[in-house]
Amino acid sequence: MLKLTIPVEPMGAVRMTSRGKYIKPNAQRYLAYKDQIKWIVKQQLKGRNLFAGALEVDILFTMPIPKSWSNKCEEAANG
């Protein structure tokens, strides 16, 4: 079994054109975010044999509670 842990804050994808990805700050931040995830995965897979053929994948995402939620909503989500 292979387990990867990627400790990053989730970020939504941004819309960008081929020119916009070099100019817009949000696009630059998103591309840097993707590069960070790629680097973490490469470090965790270093020296391992990769699989060939069909795979079964289970993914678990843990998301932080949004700061905009009220205390009542936050308590309901935690419980």
C-alpha positions in Angstrom: 0.0 0.0 0.0 1.2 3.5 -0.8 0.2 6.4 1.3 0.9 10.0 0.4 0.3 12.9 2.8 0.2 16.4 1.3 -0.1 19.0 4.0 -1.3 22.1 2.1 -4.2 24.4 2.5 -6.8 23.7 -0.3 -7.0 26.2 -3.1 -9.5 26.5 -5.9 -8.4 26.6 -9.5 -8.4 29.9 -11.2 -9.4 30.7 -14.7 -6.5 31.8 -16.9 -5.7 32.3 -20.5 -2.4 31.3 -22.0 -1.1 34.9 -21.7 -2.8 35.5 -18.3 -0.9 32.8 -16.5 2.3 34.9 -16.9 0.7 38.2 -15.9 -2.1 37.7 -13.3 -1.0 37.3 -9.6 -3.8 34.8 -8.8 -2.7 32.6 -11.7 1.0 32.8 -10.6 -0.1 31.8 -7.0 -2.1 28.9 -8.3 0.7 27.6 -10.5 3.1 27.9 -7.6 0.6 25.9 -5.5 0.5 23.1 -8.1 4.3 23.0 -8.3 4.5 22.7 -4.5 2.1 19.7 -4.5 4.2 18.1 -7.4 7.4 18.6 -5.4 5.9 17.0 -2.2 4.7 14.0 -4.1 8.0 13.5 -5.9 9.8 13.6 -2.6 7.5 11.0 -1.1 7.8 8.7 -4.1 11.6 9.0 -4.4 13.2 5.5 -4.6 9.9 3.6 -5.0 8.9 1.4 -7.8 5.7 2.7 -9.5 2.8 0.4 -10.3 1.7 -0.8 -13.7 -1.9 -1.8 -14.6 -5.1 -1.1 -12.8 -5.1 0.6 -9.4 -7.6 1.2 -6.7 -7.3 4.7 -5.2 -8.9 6.0 -2.0 -8.6 9.7 -1.4 -9.4 11.5 1.9 -9.5 15.3 1.9 -9.7 17.2 5.2 -10.9 20.7 4.8 -10.7 23.5 7.4 -13.9 25.1 8.5 -14.4 28.4 6.8 -13.8 31.5 9.0 -17.1 33.0 7.7 -19.2 30.3 9.4 -21.1 31.2 12.6 -20.3 29.4 15.9 -23.5 27.4 15.6 -22.5 26.1 12.1 -19.0 25.4 13.3 -20.2 23.4 16.3 -22.5 21.4 14.1 -19.7 20.6 11.7 -17.3 19.5 14.5 -19.9 17.3 16.1 
